[in-house]
C-alpha cells in the first residue's frame, strides 16, 4: 500500500479502506505486506509524520518504508527488502 506523505486523506484512505480490503482478500498467511510513504522528496510539505506510518505498519504487521518515486530515494532499498523477505518466506514454506 502506498500513501502520500503530503496528503492526510491519502493516509486515511490507506488505513481505513485499502488495508482492510487487502487483508480480508489476501492469500492465506504468510503474506508480505508493505506500507510505503511516498513523496519523501516533499518532506518540507509533510502532513503525515514518520511515527504515524510506523504505528500503522506495526498495527497491521507490515513492513514500512519511506520512498520517493520521483527522486528514487530509498527505492533500491525497498526492492532489496521486498526481495529478501520473499526469499525468506519461500524458504519457510519449503521447510513445511
C-alpha positions in Angstrom: 0.0 0.0 0.0 1.2 3.5 -0.8 0.2 6.8 0.7 1.3 10.3 0.0 3.1 11.9 3.0 1.8 15.3 1.9 -1.8 14.3 1.8 -3.6 13.3 5.0 -6.6 11.9 3.1 -4.3 9.6 1.3 -3.1 8.1 4.6 -6.6 7.8 6.0 -7.8 6.1 2.8 -4.9 3.7 3.0 -5.6 2.9 6.7 -9.4 2.8 6.7 -10.2 1.4 3.2 -7.3 -0.2 1.3 -5.5 -2.1 4.1 -8.7 -3.8 5.5 -9.8 -4.7 2.0 -6.5 -6.2 1.1 -6.1 -8.0 4.4 -9.5 -9.6 4.0 -8.9 -10.7 0.4 -5.2 -11.7 0.6 -3.9 -15.2 0.2 -3.6 -17.2 3.4 -0.6 -16.3 5.5 2.2 -15.8 5.2 1.6 -12.7 3.0 4.1 -9.9 2.6 2.5 -6.6 3.4 4.4 -3.3 2.8 3.2 0.2 3.6 5.0 2.8 1.6 5.1 6.5 2.4 5.7 8.2 -0.9 6.9 11.7 -1.9 9.8 11.8 0.5 11.3 14.4 -1.8 8.5 16.7 -0.5 9.4 16.3 3.2 9.0 20.0 3.8 5.3 19.7 2.9 4.8 16.6 5.1 1.3 16.1 6.6 1.9 12.6 8.0 4.7 12.0 10.5 7.0 9.0 10.2 5.8 7.8 13.6 2.2 7.6 12.2 3.3 5.4 9.3 5.4 3.2 11.7 2.4 2.9 14.0 0.1 1.8 11.2 2.6 -0.7 9.9 3.1 -2.2 13.4 -0.7 -2.4 13.9 -1.1 -4.2 10.5 2.0 -6.4 10.9 3.5 -4.8 7.8 6.9 -3.5 6.7 7.2 0.2 6.5 9.4 2.4 4.4 9.5 6.0 3.1 10.4 6.5 -0.5 10.4 9.0 -3.4 9.2 7.6 -6.7 10.3 11.0 -8.2 13.9 11.1 -7.0 14.3 7.4 -6.4 15.3 7.9 -2.7 15.1 4.6 -0.9 13.6 2.7 -3.8 16.6 0.4 -4.2 16.5 -0.4 -0.5 12.8 -1.1 -0.8 13.3 -3.6 -3.7 16.1 -5.3 -1.8 14.0 -5.6 1.3 11.0 -7.0 -0.5 13.2 -9.5 -2.4 14.9 -10.6 0.8 11.5 -11.0 2.6 10.0 -13.0 -0.3 13.0 -15.3 -0.4 12.8 -15.9 3.4 9.0 -16.6 3.1 9.7 -19.1 0.2 12.3 -20.9 2.3 9.9 -21.1 5.3 7.2 -22.6 3.1 9.6 -25.1 1.6 10.6 -26.4 5.1 7.0 -27.2 6.0 
